[in-house]
Every structure is written in C-alpha cells, then in structure tokens.
Amino acid sequence: MSLRGQAYPRQHRGYHLLRQLDVTPSADDLSYLDFSIVSPQPGADGRPLPVPASWVPFPSVGEQRLYVSPSVDEGALPAYFIQPLVAQRRGHPARGLGYIGVDSRVWASQRYLPLPGGNAPPPPATTEQPELGEPRPRITVETLLRSLGLALPNRPACGWDGHPRAPVRVAVIDTDCGGWGALRGVEEASLHMSPVGQWLQFPRSQQVPEPRQGMAGHGVVMAAAVEAVAPDVRVGLFEIPFAHASHVHATDLAAALARAVEGWGADIVLVAMAHACWGTPSHLRAILRGCARSGRGGKGAVIVCCTGRIDQNRDLHGDSTALASDDFNAQPWVIPVAACGLTGGWYRVHRHPLGRIGPSVELCAPGELVTFPSVGAADDSSLAAALVAGTVARMLATHPGLSLIELRQLLRSTAVQLPTEEDAAAPGLEAGHFNAWDRAGHNFKLGHGRVDTLGACLAAADPVCYALLATRHSGSAPPAPTATELEREAARGWESFLRRGASRSDLILRYLALRGYLIPVVLSAPALQDAIFWLARHLRALRLYAPDQRPDDGTDSGALSDRCLHVLEVLSGLLDHLPAEAPAKELSRWLHEMIRLLATSPSQSVARFLTEALPFSLSTPD
C-alpha cells in the first residue's frame, strides 16, 4: 500500500513498481497506473472537503466515499489511501512444512504474464469441460438437499412466527453470468448495474449477459444452487470482466460489491470464485467494511465466498494449500467456505485435494459433482459456498432481524463436526496435517464443520432448538446417512410440538409470537447460554441413559423443574437487553406466567412435558 506521506508523484511510484519487477512500462501498463482509488480525509472542522472535478465517484457503501483520481490530480486533497491497481504477490518457505502463505511477505521478483487475448473472457463453451482421470459419479440435487437436512419437495422457509417474509435478495458476482434465462428468480435490473464505467479505463466488456446461450455461465450455475436450497430468493447477477491476473480484478470486485449492497439492496452476496493473485487493496477492504457495517440497514450484508483451489494460489515456491492473510477469502468481513465430501472429510478428487485451508475457513459444505437440470454442473468450494449462501437466505427468511454476527454464530454452533479426512492414507498436500479440532471447535480444513441448513434455520427460529443443536455430539467416525438426522430429531420434534400445541395452549401460542426476539439475547448472554445448554445436555442424558418410565410417586427431587425455573429467571434478568423492536411488556407478562406455572406444577409433570416435547432418539450415537 502506498500512502499520502510519500514524497514522489504517483506516476513515479507506478514506474518504480514496474522497474522493481524488471520490465519496461508500456502504454497499457501505465493506463492502469494513471488512476488511483482515493478516499478523501475530512477538513479541519470534520466536514467533507469538496472534491476536484476530475475525481469521479467510485461505487461505495457506508460512510466512507471512494473516488477514482487521475494521477496528476491526486494531490488535490489529503486522502486516506492512494493505491496502485497492479501488484504482484508473495511467498516464503516454512521450516518443516514446505511452503505456506499465511502472513507471508510480498515478493515482486516475478511478473505475471497474461495469456494471449489479455483480459477478454474465454469463448462460451458448448459442452462441459472434460474431467481429469476417471469420471466421477454425480449426485442428484435431491441427494444434495437431503444432506443439508431439507425435506423433498423443498418448500420456501417460513418466518419464526409462522408468517411469510419478503423475499431475501442474493447477489451473485461472477465473471460469466450468461444463460441466466434458466433461473427462476432473476431480477433483470441487476444485470444493468454490473458494468464498471468507462471512466476507470480498464479493458472490460460493457455488454449485458445474454439470457440464452449454449452453456450457462459459472455465475448462473451458482445461482441455480442457491435457488435449489432457497427456492423463493430474488437473485441479482453482477458480471465483472475476466481479469484474474491482478488487482484490477479486485477493483472490479469492489465496485460490484458496492453496487450489489448499496445500489441493489442485497442481503447476501455470493462470490463463488477465488484467486490468490487478487489480494485485498485498501479500497476493497473499505467496501467490505462498509458492507458489514451498513448493509441490510446496519445489520450487515452477508458475503459468502469459496476457499479457491490450490492450482490458483500463484505461489512462487511451489504448490500450497494455505489461504494467505491478504487473500480476499481471509478478510474478517466474509464467510469463506471449503468443500467436503457428502458424508464429511476434506473434499478430494481421485484422493487428491483441491481446496485451500487456513484459520479463516468458516464452514464446509458438500462439494460433490452435481448437475442442476437445464442449467449445468457444479462442484468443489464454489458449490459449497453457494449452498451456504442458500442456507443463509433461508435463515433470513426465518428471522430477518438477525445481524451478521448472529448469523455467523448460528451457522457455527449448528454445523456438524465430522472426521477431517475420510481416508487416513490419502496422498497429496497436507496429508496428515491440520486434522485436529481446536477447543473452539475449528479445523483448518473444514472450519467449524459441515453446514446444517435445517438445523441452522431451526436455531434461527427458536432458542430451545439452538441449545439442542449447539450441544449435540460431534462425529468421531464417518456417520451413517441417518446419524445427523437423529441428532436433529429433538429440535425438529420441539418445533412440531409447538405447532401442534398452539391451538390448545395460549402460552405456546404467545411463545411462538415472541421467541424470535429471544434469539439475539441467547446469543449475546453467556449466563443464559450456560443455563439453557445445561438443560439441553441434561435432557439428552436422561433420554439416552435413564429408565424409560418416569416415577409418578413423588420421589423426584424437583431438580429438573428447578433448572427450568432457573432458565426463566436468568432470562427475566436480561429483558433490558432485548432488541429495540421487541415487545418487552408482552415478554415480561409471558415470563411471569411461565414462572408462576412452573412454581405450582409437580416436577414429574414438567419431566413428562419435556419428554413429550423433546423426542430424543434412543439411537442417537454417543
């Protein structure tokens, strides 16, 4: 990053960079370096300074406004940052582990030479690309959805209070959005927001993607995967030029993000492509920060991305699986998703890994090859990221008031922890490395575990479901297909019990209308988590190991009833922390009635109620 305090002009800095790369600058090279992305500092009185007429507004989101400044005029105002749009990348060897890219220094000893044809997109293919090695079996969309816990046919999600919500808006940023006519929920207005204006003077196509073509583009296939998980979403397609080779792509990505979140109002943005050569220049970081702080009316737009592939790591010292800290995928405002097998294990093709790893990996999702009818095929971490984006769309349809942080907490706590490797003898990079889970439940290869779409939506709707799913067992071996379903049974049973009982109990009916306001309180209050998690663990132990018949002779000590009462008392002390829109008086009245009912009910009645309401399976694995 080059800062305002440097004494030499911007054009000299660009020339210096090219000389450092040991090349002679051409007119095309300098066309990139003749412009900077600038964020002006406020004046002495804190007010914005008037920008020069030569500065052109760059798409922005949040309070920080960005501009494109010609090099000759960039010194007109004090600025937060001025950064070249072309750079080269990094690398250093690590003792004992070969080459890794985490927190590595920047290297500029080689220059990437673009392929013939420059930044022009490849011609559209008419057939799918051939596979390397033996052809892989393809799973069906139905198999994929069942692995996420979704019933068939897959129906739109419903709000936690039973009422439908406005469609969730999912923006897909990709280099090829052609063939979008095969999608159900595309909002065509988004297609006209994609091109970055001519004033940036980058080589790029300004043509709107075609609705029909021989093969749907990668972005359209990703949107089809989102629609398969969340059938009622509104999809926005933002095509950016194919320019994987430099920070120019990161600048196009920054503009598309700002247009999607600020201009189109995206709730979720899917960036199902990755390349280590992009990096994250300051203007892209500013927009990512703005999306997290200002998107969705201040609750934070959710940006989901894939981890990318080993062969796109652009390492100068050989292949590496590491996600470097300056990668787009490693930024704190995005959710990077790795690919796993259908039943767990780091995704491999013919026993060799494809994806990258690191401390920033958030989740994993199935990456097995699947064909979406009338659209196209997808696999690897691109597919995995699309499945997580669809999962978040269902969560927001269930509970649109959740913030970005709360959504991430729910995704982490409901994810299914599975063995890191299905085959301990598998060859390739990182074989035998980075397989352990830390005490916070994270693994470099699989993040916090495989996404559980049904579980995440149940947890987004109800605090009891959240507790039941957050305390379920981790898999110590590749599970049978039904193992995860059995672990969901108590939460799914609780939801069904509430729906059945609403017509017979006023307290249940009122709880259904209020429970969504309790989710943020549970997520933010350790004392309430301790209380409700203890109860969930205790009930699972009773169901699995205690006698089936509850004694009715009054010999019970009342401990279970006391624990239920403790949960309500802790919650009562947290009413001041309710969201501003929560009906505090109604919640207070409901809590008072629940506490009075518990105090006057025999303990065995409470135990029988919980046994009926929470049907833990006796087959649940230890």
Buried (B, 14 or more C-beta within 10 A) or exposed (E): EBEBEEEEEBBEBBBEBBEEBEEEBEEEBBEBBBBBBBBBEEEEEEEEBEBBEEBBEBBBBBEBBBBBBBBEBBBBBEBBBBBBBBBBBBBBEBEEEBBBBBEBEEBBEEBBEEEEEEBBBEEBEEEEEEEEEEEEEEBEBBBBBBBBBBEEEBEBBBBBBEEEBEBBBBBBBBBBBBBBBBBEBBBEEBBEBBBBBEEBEBEBBEEBBEBEBEBBBBBBBBBBBBBBBBBBBBBBBBBBBBBBBBBBBBBBBBBBBBBBBBBBBBBBBBBBBBBBBBBBBBBBBBBBBBBBBBBBEEBBBBBBBBBBBBEBBBBBBEEBBBBBBBBBBBBEBBBBBBBBBBBBBBBBBEEBBBBBBBBBBBBBBBBBBBBBEEBBBBBBBBBBBBBBBBBBBBBBBBBBBBBBBBBBBBBBBBBBBBBBBBBEEBEBBBBEBBBEBEEEBBBBBBBBBBBBBBBBBBBBBBBBBBBBBBBBBBBEEBBEEEBBBBBBBBBBBBBEBBEEBBEEEEEBBBBBBBBBBBBBBBBBBEEBBEBBBBBBBBBBEBBEEEEEEBEEEEEBEBEBBEBBBBBBEBBBEBBEEBBEEBEEEEBEEBBEEBBEEBEEEEBBBBBEEBBEBBBBBEEBBE
